[in-house]
Amino acid sequence: MTEPAAIKYVGQPLRRREDFKFITGKGRYTDDMKAPGMLHMAVLRSPHAHAVIKHIDLSAAQASPGVRLVLSGADLAGKIGSIVPNWIIPGTKVPDRPVVAIDRVRFVGECVALVVAETQAMAHDAIGLIDVNYEILPAVVDEETAIKPGAPQLHDNVANNVTTLYKIGGGNYTKAASEADQLINLRIVNNRLIPTCLETRSILAEPNIDGTLTLNMQSQVPHMHRRWIADAVGISEHQLRIVAPDIGGGFGAKMHLYPEELLCPYLARKLGVPIKWWESRSESHQSTNHGRAHVENLEIAVRNDGKILGLKVETLGNVGAYLSNMATGGPTVNTVNFGTGAYKIENYEAFSRVVVTNTVPVDAYRGYGRPEGGYIAERAIDAVARHLNLDQVEVRRRNFIQSGDFPYRPYNGPAVIYDSGNYEGCLAKAMEAFKYEARSGERDALRAKGRYRGIGVAAYTHMCGMAPSRRLSLIGFNRGGWESARVSIDSSGRATIFSGSMSQGHGHNTSLAQIAADILQIPMENIDIVQGDTRQVQAGHGTFNSRSMAVGGSSVHVSSQRIVAKAKKIAASMLEVDEKDVSYRAGKFSIPGTDVSPLSFRDVARMAYVGSKLPDGLEPGLDETVFYDPTGMGSPSGIHMAYVEVDPETGIVDILDYVAVDDVGTIINPFSPPGKFTAVWCRESRRLSTKK
């Protein structure tokens, strides 16, 4: 009997099955939700960057139509816990952050008071009636000014506005500097930015008749939010259910704990009715965490041939007025640990300071620290090329980590290991696709005629899949590195996957189903994905640091393998043969080389729940849960090239072409981007073949 061909979904360019509801307007977001008897919360925010609260008069707001409750920070003191970060680099001084300011405000947008009313309009009208008497204090918004003598001090326990000091390095930079032909100094800025999601934050807290509480909110980390909120509000985790519906973008901003996420559940329990809050766009810019906000000073020890002997980095990371969840880890571990990028710079010295200022708190956003680290390395390379009048590609090639060096420990330091890479290979593919030599000549010829074209080149490597748990604990990270998945097969052979990761538009529904379908050898149509509900999903850490497929997908992979292994035992018993004689492909259990009729996956699933022909000692059912904790992180890499023209009169930049060559390993669902963007997937030989 000929065995059927194996089902293959991973690597196929499939249309994302979750997109139909979005493009037809059927997505369901938190702000779409309503509940009987629902009241609305609005928040009064500070108009000052730094001030003492002398007095708050709530009386006019309390008398306003439709108002049920008005509270200040003093009213909430001792009733809701402070907001505590969950990544605290050892040695950090942590300032206290009350959920609502009590006697002092430290950034424009900080919560000062709240109103609960029958409608959103009534709540906002009442907010305008609250009278606050402020004594305005000197403020500091710039990280470089904040550490100077005489700068305004934000917190009594944070001397010189520096919460954290962090050093990393390897080799001997002092010796490298003494041996260098030249030292190049460079100051670079990673400007503050504001995450602007399609959907601003919103919350609906609903008390249930059994004493439990359901919190509908946009969360990238539902189980982590359950833990943080339960701890601060004083409710047992089993009594709190977090439901994350469709999320209109997150990018990191929706994985942190905010005051409103504590206020809504507290008020819902206090008043016994559903409480809803919605953030306006201007509120979002004032109160949803910002990103980046770094200044780096570099010293590059270099030979005249462009070889970098050493690199010295001093980083100032502006984290705003308070330490948000992961604030101390961004400018430190996530940035300066990776400051040498894709280059073999063996003498490295980095010093990072985490600085508080009178600005909106800063936290994880789009790679959190890794792009900043890559920016250090790439700006250093470009500075060397310009200073020595060398080709930017040749300087990169001269300093690349070589393929034979992997696995590679940058600067022989204690914290980072790159598992694999082929930077030269990626560069060669990029130059070919970009037509680098021809365009370099064209650029030079056009400049002589007064047309300003330029070529930008950047290499990167990026550590993804934040793990393992034991290593994270050593750097003060109060979460694990694992992710969980449960694969449950019903008696009809249909699979449901309960994943602890959380989609914010990534396409998890499709990708996780592809992974499972390849192992289970069943059609994707027979696989359902459940995420974002702490009552249904067993446990999870959620989505951040590009970990959903690397860690969450691996958990689905292992769970599915265990399902198949158990199903083979059951099939062997049904076929009355040894398990090693059973083959499984395309949803069929067969005995190769015989005429015995195969069993379908559905047949075996049914028997798993009937139980009459199970091997001795095997429990009924097909249901496996895995908590997958990786032993390390992956390090994808790539080369990006841009061809641009600049209008010298207007400064307008026109992108003429863009080529990206990315070494990402196995692509679960490849795509072909339209327009001027060229993507070339470059892989090591042990991975899949090249796909253009």
Secondary structure, 3 states (H helix, E strand, C coil): CCCCCCCCCCCCCCCCCCHHHHHCCCCCCHHHCCCCCCEEEEEEECCCCCEEEEEEECHHHHCCCCEEEEEEHHHHCCCCCCCCCCECCCCCCCCCCCCCCCCEECCCCCEEEEEEECCHHHHHHHHCCCEEEEEECCCCCCHHHHCCCCCCCCCCCCHHHEEEEEEEEECCHHHHHHHCCEEEEEEEEECCECCCCCCCCEEEEEECCCCCEEEEECCCCHHHHHHHHHHHHCCCHHHEEEECCCCCCCCCHHHCCCCHHHHHHHHHHHHCCCEEEECCHHHHHHHCCEECCEEEEEEEEECCCCCEEEEEEEEEEECCCCCCCCHHHCCCCCCHHHCCCCECCCEEEEEEEEECCCCCCECCCCCCCHHHHHHHHHHHHHHHHHHHCCCHHHHHHHHECCHHHCCECHHHCCCCCECCCCHHHHHHHHHHHHCHHHHHHHHHHHHCCCCEEEEEEEEEECCECCCCHHHHHHCCECCCCCEEEEEEECCCCCEEEEECCCCCCCCHHHHHHHHHHHHHCCCHHHEEEECCECCCCCCCCCCCCCCHHHHHHHHHHHHHHHHHHHHHHHHHHHHCCCHHHCEEECCEEECCCCCCCCEEHHHHHHHHHHCCCCCCCCCCCEEEEEEECCCCCECCEEEEEEEEEECCCCCCEEEEEEEEEEECCCCCCCCCCCCCEEEEECCCCCCCCCEC
